[in-house]
Amino acid sequence: MKIYVGNLSPETTEVQLRESFVKFGEVASLSIVTDRESGKSRGFAFVEMSSDEHAKAAISSLHGQNLGGSVLKVNEAKKK
């Protein structure tokens, strides 16, 4: 399951984000979306967990939690 993580602090690193999610299971992939020109974070990321069960646990536990001074918005990513 692919997870959308919004309202990320610009200072949040992939390592910090991975540490938050790995508590709930194996992280298959993780990417913080960056601006093409500046290379700075656009304030959101996508995380893919190894199982839907782990993803649902991460969503329910991390939504509304503080990471790097920002309150996270965590939910299932919408299909394109």
Order of alpha helices (4+ residues) and beta strands (2+ residues): beta-alpha-beta-beta-alpha-beta-beta-beta
